[in-house]
Amino acid sequence: MKNFCFIPVLLALALLGDGCSPARPAKKDASVPVLTAVAVATNVPVLIDPPPVGHVTPISSVTIRPQIGGAISAVHFREGQEVRAGDALFTIDPRPSQAALALARANLQRDAAQLENAKIQFDRDDKLLAQKLVSQDVFDTSKAAFDALAGTVAADRAVVTNAVLNLEYTEIRAPVDGRTGGLQFHEGNVVKAPDDVLLTINQIHPIYVQFGVPEQFLPEIRREMRSRTLSVTASFENMAGPPQGELTFVDNAVDPTTGMIQLKAKFPNEDSALWPGQFVKVQMTLSELTNAVVVPSQALQVGQNGQFIYVVNADPTNTTGQIVEMRTVETGITFNGETVVTKGLQVGETVVTDGQLRLAPKMKVTVKSSGDSATNSPAN
């Protein structure tokens, strides 16, 4: 039993002996693998951030209604077809209008003949009155008959004009260029004027994108519009290339409930990339920064004193080595994954873009190619 008492003591001594053994020496000249990029000077557009969401609307939307009632005898287009102004869309049975026009012309011809006879009678009575061969009553009766028939003929001409218009209305034509929508009535349907909606045509070449921006951007927008046309792009998911447009309209009031001002941009839309009713992401260029110093946005880090960047410099103790310097910087806008550095960095300096989590000031680094992952690579 006494021998067992020495076992814990021996274990303790063994552990104490291991703890006192010297630690393995660290590798000399150990460096951290990083990815880098060079700060460059370029022109950067100043955009509204965050990008507003826009709503695509047609330049004009025309609702086609019949101006006379009747049965549709022909439809001259296909649903969704592009039409030009003046193209035939519908034909309403013209026979009732043709009959009404023929009757109006016949009435005009009859009353015109009566007017001519009344004029002859009036001229005769006028001469006879001058010779005191007829009484004043006879002359007045003749003049009244002539004037009444003159009014009748004028009314007949108006009826003929109206009948001609009604006949023209039997041919319904496109008032604008655009794309037709769904067909509401087909051949044989009887339509009622002007209640029935036959068709809607949307003009989409060009097309509008309507969007709202916060009111704080309004002074700069108005200032820039005085000297130049503001460029606007619109895009949506899986779009091949965002179309280019220009700002054409600024609303005359700010919405007091949202603090937004409504704008419209016009796009040529020749390839029909934009479609009425779509929601798109809008980017509007307010101005442009020239020769701005930019770096990839992933190079920027945030510390207790603000944003900083690791800058790669030559190692003064080793002509072939490199070390990093932690430098506090001031930044501006971000565009296409690159951020403008307004203070603290010069063009041509090399900055770390990946591997910062393992860095500290004056640490040695090894620059890896872009195909390698600096974050996951082991230290040399």
C-alpha positions as a printed NumPy array, in Angstrom:
array([[   0.   ,    0.   ,    0.   ],
       [   2.905,    2.373,    0.691],
       [   4.223,    2.022,   -2.874],
       [   1.026,    3.458,   -4.323],
       [   1.548,    6.732,   -2.437],
       [   4.612,    7.552,   -4.543],
       [   2.77 ,    7.37 ,   -7.91 ],
       [   1.053,   10.841,   -7.746],
       [   4.357,   12.384,   -6.674],
       [   6.208,   10.88 ,   -9.593],
       [   3.524,   12.091,  -12.043],
       [   3.72 ,   15.595,  -10.668],
       [   7.476,   15.657,  -11.014],
       [   7.202,   14.415,  -14.597],
       [   4.71 ,   17.133,  -15.517],
       [   6.826,   19.78 ,  -13.81 ],
       [   9.817,   18.631,  -15.752],
       [   7.96 ,   18.957,  -19.078],
       [   6.682,   22.428,  -18.228],
       [  10.183,   23.637,  -17.583],
       [  11.542,   22.405,  -20.884],
       [  12.504,   25.294,  -23.262],
       [   9.925,   26.404,  -25.97 ],
       [  10.644,   25.84 ,  -29.617],
       [  12.221,   28.883,  -31.201],
       [  10.068,   30.829,  -33.692],
       [  11.037,   30.819,  -37.306],
       [  13.234,   33.664,  -38.29 ],
       [  12.123,   35.932,  -41.159],
       [   8.527,   34.537,  -41.009],
       [   6.254,   36.503,  -43.369],
       [   2.503,   36.697,  -43.962],
       [   1.139,   35.995,  -47.463],
       [  -1.047,   38.828,  -48.779],
       [  -2.711,   40.045,  -51.95 ],
       [  -2.034,   43.608,  -53.027],
       [  -3.135,   46.317,  -55.441],
       [  -1.654,   49.605,  -56.569],
       [  -3.388,   52.926,  -55.896],
       [  -4.208,   54.62 ,  -59.202],
       [  -5.537,   57.999,  -60.313],
       [  -8.723,   57.962,  -62.363],
       [ -11.961,   59.843,  -62.98 ],
       [ -14.795,   58.709,  -60.717],
       [ -18.462,   59.611,  -61.288],
       [ -20.376,   61.033,  -58.336],
       [ -23.648,   59.097,  -58.091],
       [ -26.708,   59.239,  -55.873],
       [ -26.166,   56.689,  -53.128],
       [ -27.988,   54.455,  -52.452],
       [ -29.232,   54.015,  -56.032],
       [ -32.963,   54.749,  -56.22 ],
       [ -35.49 ,   52.268,  -57.585],
       [ -37.257,   53.486,  -60.719],
       [ -40.522,   52.598,  -62.411],
       [ -40.623,   52.286,  -66.202],
       [ -43.539,   54.135,  -67.819],
       [ -44.412,   54.705,  -71.492],
       [ -43.941,   58.131,  -73.04 ],
       [ -47.654,   58.055,  -73.806],
       [ -50.429,   55.544,  -73.289],
       [ -53.447,   55.915,  -75.584],
       [ -56.759,   54.171,  -74.966],
       [ -58.582,   53.423,  -78.217],
       [ -62.378,   53.81 ,  -78.065],
       [ -64.924,   53.827,  -80.906],
       [ -66.403,   57.198,  -81.85 ],
       [ -69.449,   55.567,  -83.414],
       [ -71.242,   52.366,  -82.498],
       [ -71.607,   49.329,  -84.683],
       [ -70.326,   45.855,  -85.444],
       [ -66.579,   45.298,  -85.916],
       [ -66.131,   43.973,  -89.435],
       [ -62.316,   43.663,  -89.445],
       [ -59.286,   43.735,  -87.117],
       [ -56.083,   44.763,  -88.901],
       [ -53.359,   43.945,  -86.349],
       [ -52.074,   41.242,  -84.029],
       [ -51.96 ,   41.606,  -80.274],
       [ -48.601,   42.973,  -79.14 ],
       [ -47.712,   44.221,  -82.608],
       [ -45.718,   47.408,  -83.2  ],
       [ -47.831,   49.932,  -85.095],
       [ -47.13 ,   53.301,  -86.672],
       [ -49.286,   56.389,  -86.43 ],
       [ -51.998,   56.12 ,  -89.1  ],
       [ -51.995,   52.317,  -89.338],
       [ -55.478,   50.762,  -89.565],
       [ -56.566,   48.991,  -86.39 ],
       [ -60.312,   48.256,  -86.709],
       [ -63.079,   48.628,  -89.267],
       [ -66.611,   49.136,  -87.998],
       [ -69.38 ,   48.148,  -90.441],
       [ -69.521,   51.263,  -92.677],
       [ -72.882,   50.584,  -94.379],
       [ -75.083,   52.496,  -91.885],
       [ -72.764,   55.494,  -92.12 ],
       [ -72.674,   55.298,  -95.907],
       [ -76.49 ,   55.295,  -96.027],
       [ -76.659,   58.255,  -93.631],
       [ -74.203,   60.182,  -95.799],
       [ -76.177,   59.438,  -98.959],
       [ -79.405,   60.637,  -97.293],
       [ -77.724,   63.822,  -96.056],
       [ -76.393,   64.606,  -99.511],
       [ -79.818,   63.998, -101.077],
       [ -81.461,   66.371,  -98.592],
       [ -78.804,   68.979,  -99.332],
       [ -79.382,   68.659, -103.052],
       [ -83.17 ,   69.   , -102.626],
       [ -82.977,   72.022, -100.349],
       [ -80.329,   73.666, -102.507],
       [ -82.716,   73.474, -105.49 ],
       [ -85.499,   74.994, -103.427],
       [ -83.143,   77.722, -102.267],
       [ -82.255,   78.551, -105.848],
       [ -85.942,   78.862, -106.77 ],
       [ -86.598,   80.987, -103.67 ],
       [ -83.77 ,   83.291, -104.651],
       [ -85.223,   83.771, -108.117],
       [ -88.623,   84.585, -106.592],
       [ -87.044,   86.972, -104.098],
       [ -85.085,   88.836, -106.789],
       [ -88.295,   89.172, -108.87 ],
       [ -90.308,   90.498, -105.94 ],
       [ -87.507,   92.901, -105.072],
       [ -87.704,   94.485, -108.552],
       [ -91.478,   94.568, -108.51 ],
       [ -91.479,   96.25 , -105.127],
       [ -89.209,   98.952, -106.492],
       [ -91.762,   99.518, -109.261],
       [ -94.609,   99.419, -106.702],
       [ -96.14 ,   96.463, -108.517],
       [ -96.281,   94.197, -105.394],
       [ -97.077,   94.959, -101.791],
       [ -94.589,   95.002,  -98.944],
       [ -96.224,   91.886,  -97.458],
       [ -95.543,   89.889, -100.605],
       [ -91.917,   91.005, -100.597],
       [ -91.485,   90.163,  -96.914],
       [ -92.964,   86.682,  -97.438],
       [ -90.607,   86.073, -100.347],
       [ -87.598,   87.216,  -98.32 ],
       [ -88.546,   85.025,  -95.346],
       [ -88.884,   81.974,  -97.564],
       [ -85.482,   82.67 ,  -99.094],
       [ -83.791,   83.157,  -95.699],
       [ -85.404,   80.018,  -94.269],
       [ -84.18 ,   77.877,  -97.15 ],
       [ -80.698,   79.394,  -96.87 ],
       [ -80.634,   78.249,  -93.234],
       [ -81.931,   74.817,  -94.233],
       [ -79.165,   74.404,  -96.803],
       [ -76.545,   75.459,  -94.24 ],
       [ -77.919,   72.848,  -91.819],
       [ -77.887,   70.228,  -94.577],
       [ -74.21 ,   70.963,  -95.25 ],
       [ -73.458,   70.447,  -91.55 ],
       [ -75.319,   67.13 ,  -91.61 ],
       [ -73.276,   66.051,  -94.626],
       [ -70.04 ,   67.014,  -92.853],
       [ -71.085,   65.03 ,  -89.785],
       [ -72.006,   62.044,  -91.93 ],
       [ -68.595,   62.175,  -93.625],
       [ -66.895,   62.191,  -90.196],
       [ -68.993,   59.249,  -89.028],
       [ -67.985,   57.35 ,  -92.124],
       [ -64.336,   58.126,  -91.426],
       [ -64.792,   56.959,  -87.846],
       [ -65.614,   53.489,  -89.128],
       [ -61.877,   53.179,  -89.876],
       [ -60.059,   53.319,  -86.532],
       [ -56.359,   54.148,  -86.961],
       [ -53.403,   54.339,  -84.581],
       [ -52.939,   57.904,  -83.288],
       [ -49.301,   57.313,  -82.204],
       [ -46.387,   54.969,  -82.792],
       [ -46.325,   52.225,  -80.193],
       [ -46.981,   48.645,  -79.19 ],
       [ -50.5  ,   47.298,  -79.   ],
       [ -51.833,   45.583,  -75.909],
       [ -54.446,   42.89 ,  -75.479],
       [ -57.439,   42.87 ,  -77.843],
       [ -60.701,   43.483,  -75.977],
       [ -63.172,   43.02 ,  -78.886],
       [ -62.989,   40.771,  -81.908],
       [ -64.648,   40.677,  -85.329],
       [ -68.417,   40.477,  -85.057],
       [ -68.652,   42.187,  -81.668],
       [ -70.961,   45.185,  -81.496],
       [ -69.29 ,   48.104,  -79.758],
       [ -70.812,   51.138,  -78.138],
       [ -69.335,   54.615,  -78.47 ],
       [ -67.556,   55.935,  -76.499],
       [ -67.841,   53.544,  -73.544],
       [ -66.111,   50.431,  -74.854],
       [ -62.292,   50.22 ,  -74.68 ],
       [ -61.007,   48.41 ,  -77.76 ],
       [ -57.274,   48.598,  -77.172],
       [ -54.421,   50.389,  -75.383],
       [ -51.286,   51.498,  -77.233],
       [ -48.097,   52.235,  -75.261],
       [ -45.405,   54.359,  -76.849],
       [ -42.111,   52.78 ,  -75.722],
       [ -39.608,   54.296,  -78.189],
       [ -38.463,   56.367,  -76.335],
       [ -39.558,   55.492,  -72.814],
       [ -39.547,   57.073,  -69.345],
       [ -38.086,   55.857,  -66.056],
       [ -39.635,   57.63 ,  -63.076],
       [ -37.823,   57.612,  -59.721],
       [ -37.533,   59.547,  -56.495],
       [ -34.437,   60.909,  -54.725],
       [ -34.044,   62.45 ,  -51.247],
       [ -34.616,   66.176,  -51.188],
       [ -31.033,   66.939,  -50.085],
       [ -29.857,   66.088,  -53.607],
       [ -32.195,   68.645,  -55.209],
       [ -29.892,   71.716,  -54.998],
       [ -27.   ,   69.862,  -56.647],
       [ -29.274,   68.37 ,  -59.32 ],
       [ -30.683,   71.784,  -60.216],
       [ -27.217,   73.357,  -60.239],
       [ -25.787,   70.706,  -62.56 ],
       [ -28.814,   70.825,  -64.899],
       [ -28.13 ,   74.51 ,  -65.625],
       [ -24.845,   73.668,  -67.327],
       [ -25.247,   70.176,  -68.743],
       [ -27.497,   67.175,  -69.243],
       [ -27.377,   64.667,  -66.396],
       [ -26.697,   61.081,  -67.439],
       [ -28.887,   58.267,  -66.077],
       [ -28.605,   54.481,  -66.372],
       [ -31.258,   51.875,  -65.581],
       [ -30.608,   48.2  ,  -64.929],
       [ -32.176,   45.07 ,  -63.532],
       [ -31.026,   41.565,  -62.683],
       [ -29.46 ,   39.544,  -65.545],
       [ -29.409,   42.589,  -67.826],
       [ -26.702,   42.432,  -70.502],
       [ -25.873,   46.146,  -70.447],
       [ -27.635,   49.059,  -68.724],
       [ -29.154,   51.503,  -71.23 ],
       [ -28.147,   55.155,  -71.123],
       [ -30.662,   57.978,  -70.781],
       [ -30.843,   61.579,  -69.654],
       [ -32.759,   63.452,  -66.965],
       [ -35.638,   65.409,  -68.527],
       [ -38.029,   66.259,  -65.689],
       [ -37.889,   67.432,  -62.075],
       [ -41.198,   67.647,  -60.245],
       [ -42.34 ,   71.043,  -58.977],
       [ -42.741,   69.971,  -55.337],
       [ -41.184,   67.677,  -52.724],
       [ -43.507,   65.078,  -51.248],
       [ -43.86 ,   66.257,  -47.619],
       [ -44.726,   62.763,  -46.353],
       [ -41.57 ,   61.083,  -47.719],
       [ -39.133,   63.942,  -48.32 ],
       [ -38.596,   62.685,  -51.879],
       [ -38.593,   64.594,  -55.166],
       [ -39.847,   62.788,  -58.284],
       [ -37.678,   62.781,  -61.436],
       [ -38.043,   61.374,  -64.944],
       [ -35.337,   60.205,  -67.317],
       [ -35.883,   59.54 ,  -71.021],
       [ -34.264,   56.518,  -72.693],
       [ -34.171,   55.873,  -76.486],
       [ -35.014,   52.194,  -75.789],
       [ -34.407,   51.228,  -79.402],
       [ -33.809,   47.596,  -78.426],
       [ -36.904,   47.505,  -76.154],
       [ -34.743,   46.535,  -73.171],
       [ -36.998,   48.545,  -70.873],
       [ -40.648,   47.557,  -70.602],
       [ -43.571,   49.501,  -69.102],
       [ -44.25 ,   48.49 ,  -65.519],
       [ -40.722,   47.257,  -64.752],
       [ -38.838,   48.231,  -61.605],
       [ -35.183,   49.076,  -62.268],
       [ -32.142,   50.257,  -60.328],
       [ -31.288,   53.806,  -61.354],
       [ -27.863,   55.425,  -61.322],
       [ -27.64 ,   59.161,  -62.019],
       [ -24.276,   60.888,  -62.447],
       [ -24.263,   64.22 ,  -60.613],
       [ -20.645,   65.172,  -61.342],
       [ -17.195,   63.627,  -61.799],
       [ -14.057,   63.587,  -59.668],
       [ -10.981,   63.954,  -61.873],
       [  -7.647,   62.263,  -61.095],
       [  -8.941,   60.837,  -57.826],
       [  -6.782,   58.319,  -55.93 ],
       [  -8.679,   55.008,  -55.768],
       [  -8.026,   51.581,  -54.262],
       [ -10.107,   48.401,  -54.099],
       [ -12.706,   48.771,  -51.347],
       [ -11.553,   45.562,  -49.631],
       [  -8.227,   47.266,  -48.825],
       [  -9.938,   49.522,  -46.278],
       [ -10.086,   48.433,  -42.644],
       [ -11.826,   50.018,  -39.669],
       [ -10.033,   50.608,  -36.373],
       [ -10.511,   52.607,  -33.197],
       [  -9.198,   55.756,  -34.885],
       [ -11.207,   55.325,  -38.058],
       [ -10.327,   53.775,  -41.399],
       [  -6.82 ,   52.597,  -42.188],
       [  -4.911,   50.774,  -44.914],
       [  -1.897,   48.499,  -44.806],
       [   0.71 ,   49.912,  -47.205],
       [   3.505,   47.635,  -48.44 ],
       [   7.009,   49.139,  -48.248],
       [  10.528,   47.856,  -48.736],
       [  12.134,   46.239,  -45.686],
       [  15.042,   48.49 ,  -44.638],
       [  16.814,   45.501,  -43.048],
       [  16.48 ,   43.297,  -46.104],
       [  16.835,   44.617,  -49.634],
       [  14.618,   41.86 ,  -51.025],
       [  12.012,   41.843,  -48.245],
       [   8.816,   43.813,  -47.712],
       [   7.005,   45.059,  -44.606],
       [   3.636,   46.7  ,  -44.019],
       [   2.784,   50.093,  -42.59 ],
       [  -0.602,   50.762,  -41.002],
       [  -1.716,   54.158,  -42.282],
       [  -4.824,   56.117,  -41.306],
       [  -6.705,   57.467,  -44.335],
       [  -9.739,   59.551,  -45.209],
       [ -12.08 ,   58.26 ,  -47.895],
       [ -14.741,   59.558,  -50.252],
       [ -17.238,   57.86 ,  -52.527],
       [ -17.267,   54.243,  -53.686],
       [ -17.893,   53.205,  -57.293],
       [ -17.762,   49.746,  -58.897],
       [ -15.909,   48.198,  -55.943],
       [ -13.294,   50.974,  -55.699],
       [ -13.109,   53.685,  -53.044],
       [ -11.678,   57.178,  -53.37 ],
       [  -8.936,   57.976,  -50.828],
       [  -8.903,   61.72 ,  -50.226],
       [  -6.064,   61.827,  -47.695],
       [  -3.24 ,   59.566,  -46.543],
       [  -2.295,   57.744,  -49.749],
       [  -0.387,   58.577,  -52.918],
       [  -0.744,   57.295,  -56.455],
       [   1.501,   54.287,  -57.1  ],
       [   1.631,   53.017,  -53.515],
       [   0.904,   49.337,  -52.956],
       [  -1.859,   48.389,  -50.503],
       [  -2.94 ,   45.055,  -49.035],
       [  -6.314,   43.821,  -50.274],
       [  -6.439,   40.373,  -48.642],
       [  -4.785,   38.889,  -45.545],
       [  -5.12 ,   41.936,  -43.252],
       [  -6.447,   39.909,  -40.288],
       [  -2.996,   38.397,  -39.705],
       [  -1.074,   41.659,  -40.04 ],
       [   0.388,   44.147,  -37.607],
       [   2.561,   47.201,  -38.279],
       [   6.094,   46.429,  -39.553],
       [   5.308,   42.768,  -40.166],
       [   7.021,   41.095,  -43.075],
       [   4.8  ,   40.047,  -45.955],
       [   4.995,   37.958,  -49.081],
       [   2.926,   39.124,  -52.043],
       [   0.944,   36.296,  -53.619],
       [  -0.575,   36.193,  -57.076],
       [  -4.27 ,   36.993,  -57.45 ],
       [  -5.04 ,   33.326,  -58.099],
       [  -3.98 ,   32.381,  -54.573],
       [  -5.996,   32.928,  -51.417],
       [  -3.881,   34.992,  -49.03 ],
       [  -6.377,   34.587,  -46.187],
       [  -6.159,   30.795,  -46.154],
       [  -2.509,   30.365,  -47.134],
       [  -0.164,   29.185,  -44.375],
       [   2.653,   31.472,  -43.255],
       [   6.098,   30.688,  -44.588]])
